[in-house]
């Protein structure tokens, strides 16, 4: 198998941007690379990485899910409440996974089976789940969690290692599956063209239905692994998570129109965007600029998609978007 720069140009561009950022920080604020800070950076972004895995699959299929932040909050609070009942770790993990999958099933039924636009459905569910949770909890945090809930009863270092290994294994499994099993190839086919996929014997509606179930299950996993890091669970957790996940996926080279993308690019996108906030703090810049910088990176990634698509492999791009030989 040969490596093609043309094939991986978006991933390479994101990797170069990340490398440039790290070099600049190494010069300006070398203390950023202390082992404790790097460990915190990895653990803080592990949940985002897991959600971004699901978001990559959703976007490759030609859809989008902006309800993941609210689903994340529901699963986090559910994990805390179930833990307070004394539920053991394994059943707790399964229950939170099923809660996330159930919310994904609702999205999948409305989008995949009924054919409603994903952006409208998930926008509505973003509000529904968030407000329903606020009403049910009255804005209160889940506190007085049992000792065996935090870090699954392990010491912090082992708990952090467990989160890292889980996220890394999930990323590797998902990347392999998307390229090597039939279900993964069907997702690419549906994203490239639902009608062409249908002519090839694939049922696009069913594929989309299952894609959203997987998305919900991954949100449940991410929520639990994030919740065990703390001694209480806030009811407003997950705010802005949808932006982080979508941004990481797009910056990593996945086409927002579907049909193209790789999880290695998503990994780079999570690393790049997840580092920005911490970098701003270390170099003495107001961290409130983080969102603006993330937005600028997203726009740059989308603009490069348009430009590269119009240029083609050997053409040239003019101001009105025509390709010339």
Secondary structure, DSSP 8 states (H G I E B T S, - for coil): ----TTTTHHHHHHHHHHHHHHHHHHHH-GGGG-HHHHHHHHHHTHHHHHHHHHHHHHHHTT-----HHHHHHHHHHHHHHHHHTT--HHHHHHHHHHHHHHHHHHHHIIIIIT---HHHHHHHHHHHHHHHHHHHHTT--B-S--TTTGGGGS-HHHHHHHHHHHHHHHHHHHHHHHHHSHHHHHHHHHHH-HHHHHHTT--HHHHHHHHHHHHHHHHHHHHHHHHTTSSSB-TTTTTTHHHHHHHHHHHTT--TTSS---HHHHHHHHHHHHHHHHHHHHTT--TTHHHHHHHHHHHHHHHHHHHHHHHTTT-EE-TT--EE-
